[in-house]
């Protein structure tokens, strides 16, 4: 309601990184294609696993969040599993996924979630994580259990700590997004509106790149 009231008074409203629900509540969105980010790491994990039967743990954000759903379902699509489409906020499921847990994008909660999944399904070989702090937590849990070797961990963000973890072998691959680009494009659109009265509209994909050690 607050956004609607602002727009009714001529205020341009731009979302960065995450869409509102519904997405057209704002004039524009500058953000990563989170579904594609998931597809990239799903494809990489599938290629890295090869012919081995997949036993996948999914460390998600929390139910109902569009970014969490898009990354989760995009990973499934890239891995070759039957996945919901990019517009769905429902987390897809498949027999290859042996455990799903919420990490809230937090390192400590990611570690706890991974520990719980290991109790349920100790023979995991692929771990999808919503972001790199959750991935680091998952690695800690695997290492404490003596299972860190041979497990493929993939994630999304491409932050400084995450890239270091890729180089160190903690994370196998991550999809890098560009928050500075989102922010700068949002500021530029605001300045342009102030100068010309022309509003930006719709969704602008700010790009995503797969980062892997090899």
C-alpha positions in Angstrom: 0.0 0.0 0.0 2.8 2.4 0.8 4.4 1.9 -2.7 1.0 2.3 -4.4 0.4 5.6 -2.5 3.8 6.9 -3.5 3.4 5.9 -7.2 -0.1 7.6 -7.2 1.7 10.8 -6.2 4.2 10.6 -9.1 7.0 9.0 -7.2 9.1 6.5 -9.3 9.7 3.3 -7.4 12.6 1.1 -8.4 13.4 -2.4 -6.9 17.0 -3.6 -6.7 18.0 -7.3 -6.5 14.6 -8.7 -5.4 11.2 -8.2 -7.0 8.1 -7.1 -5.0 5.1 -9.4 -4.9 3.5 -8.8 -7.3 6.5 -7.7 -9.4 4.6 -4.9 -11.2 4.0 -3.1 -7.9 7.2 -1.1 -8.7 7.9 0.8 -11.9 11.1 -1.1 -12.6 13.4 -3.9 -11.3 17.2 -4.1 -11.8 18.3 -7.6 -10.7 20.0 -10.8 -11.5 18.1 -13.4 -13.5 18.1 -15.7 -10.5 16.6 -18.6 -12.4 19.5 -18.4 -14.9 22.0 -18.2 -12.0 20.5 -21.5 -10.8 20.6 -23.1 -14.2 24.3 -22.3 -14.6 25.4 -24.0 -11.3 23.0 -26.9 -12.0 24.6 -27.5 -15.4 28.0 -27.3 -13.8 27.1 -29.7 -10.9 25.7 -32.2 -13.4 28.8 -32.2 -15.5 31.1 -32.4 -12.5 29.1 -35.4 -11.1 29.2 -37.3 -14.4 27.5 -40.7 -14.5 27.2 -41.1 -10.7 23.6 -41.3 -9.3 22.8 -37.9 -7.8 22.1 -37.5 -4.1 21.4 -33.8 -3.7 20.9 -31.6 -0.6 19.2 -28.3 -1.2 19.9 -25.6 1.4 17.3 -23.0 0.6 16.4 -19.5 1.8 12.9 -19.9 3.2 9.6 -20.8 1.7 7.7 -18.4 -0.6 10.6 -16.0 -1.4 10.8 -15.5 -5.2 14.6 -15.2 -5.3 15.0 -18.5 -3.3 12.5 -20.3 -5.5 14.1 -19.0 -8.7 17.6 -20.2 -7.7 16.3 -23.5 -6.4 14.2 -24.3 -9.5 16.8 -23.0 -11.9 19.4 -25.3 -10.3 16.9 -28.2 -10.9 16.4 -27.2 -14.5 20.2 -26.9 -15.1 20.8 -30.3 -13.5 18.2 -31.9 -15.8 15.5 -32.5 -13.2 11.8 -31.8 -13.6 11.6 -28.2 -12.4 8.9 -25.5 -12.0 9.2 -22.6 -14.3 10.9 -19.3 -13.5 7.6 -17.6 -12.4 6.8 -20.2 -9.7 7.4 -19.5 -6.0 7.0 -23.2 -5.2 10.2 -25.1 -4.5 10.5 -28.1 -6.9 11.1 -31.6 -5.6 12.6 -34.7 -7.2 13.6 -38.2 -6.0 17.3 -37.2 -6.5 16.9 -34.5 -3.9 17.4 -36.4 -0.6 17.0 -33.4 1.7 15.7 -29.9 1.6 16.3 -27.4 4.5 16.1 -23.7 5.1 19.4 -21.9 5.7 18.0 -18.3 5.7 21.2 -17.5 3.8 23.2 -17.7 7.1 26.5 -19.5 7.7 25.6 -21.0 11.1 22.0 -21.9 10.1 23.5 -23.4 6.9 25.9 -25.6 8.9 23.0 -26.8 11.2 20.8 -27.5 8.2 23.6 -29.5 6.6 24.3 -31.4 9.8 20.6 -32.4 10.0 20.6 -33.5 6.3 23.6 -35.6 6.9 21.8 -37.4 9.7 19.0 -38.1 7.3 21.0 -38.9 4.2 24.8 -39.3 4.9 25.7 -40.3 1.3 25.2 -36.9 -0.3 27.4 -36.0 -3.3 25.9 -32.6 -4.4 24.9 -29.6 -2.3 23.0 -26.6 -3.7 23.1 -23.5 -1.5 21.1 -20.3 -1.7 24.2 -18.2 -1.2 27.9 -18.4 -0.2 27.6 -18.0 3.6 25.2 -21.0 3.6 27.7 -22.9 1.4 30.5 -22.2 3.8 28.4 -23.5 6.6 27.6 -26.6 4.6 31.3 -27.2 4.0 32.0 -26.9 7.7 29.4 -29.5 8.5 30.7 -31.9 5.8 34.3 -31.4 7.1 33.4 -32.1 10.7 31.7 -35.3 9.5 34.8 -36.2 7.4 32.7 -36.0 4.2 34.0 -32.8 2.5 36.0 -34.6 -0.2 34.0 -35.7 -3.3 31.0 -33.5 -2.5 30.1 -30.8 -5.1 29.0 -27.6 -3.5 27.4 -24.9 -5.7 26.1 -21.5 -4.8 25.1 -18.0 -5.9 26.4 -14.5 -5.3 30.1 -14.2 -6.3 31.1 -12.0 -3.3 34.7 -11.6 -2.3 34.6 -14.3 0.4 32.7 -16.7 -1.9 35.3 -16.3 -4.7 38.1 -17.0 -2.2 36.2 -20.1 -1.2 36.0 -21.2 -4.8 39.7 -20.8 -5.2 40.3 -22.7 -1.9 38.1 -25.6 -3.0 35.4 -25.0 -0.4 32.8 -24.1 -3.1 33.0 -25.9 -6.4 31.2 -23.2 -8.4 29.1 -20.1 -7.9 27.0 -17.8 -10.1 28.3 -14.3 -9.7 25.8 -11.4 -9.7 26.5 -7.7 -9.8 24.9 -5.6 -7.0 27.0 -2.5 -7.8 25.6 -2.5 -11.3 22.1 -2.8 -10.0 22.7 0.2 -7.7 24.3 2.4 -10.3 21.6 1.7 -12.8 19.0 2.5 -10.2 20.7 5.8 -9.4 21.1 6.7 -13.1 17.4 6.0 -13.7 16.5 8.3 -10.7 18.6 11.1 -12.0 17.2 10.8 -15.5 13.6 10.9 -14.1 14.5 14.0 -12.0 15.9 15.7 -15.1 13.5 14.6 -17.9 10.4 13.3 -16.1 10.8 10.0 -18.0 10.3 6.9 -15.9 12.1 3.7 -16.4 9.9 0.6 -16.6 10.0 -3.2 -16.5 12.8 -5.7 -15.7 16.4 -5.2 -16.5 18.7 -8.2 -16.3 22.0 -7.1 -14.7 23.9 -10.2 -15.7 25.3 -13.4 -14.2 28.6 -15.3 -14.7 29.6 -18.8 -13.7 32.8 -18.8 -11.5 34.6 -22.2 -11.0 38.1 -23.2 -10.0 38.4 -25.3 -13.1 
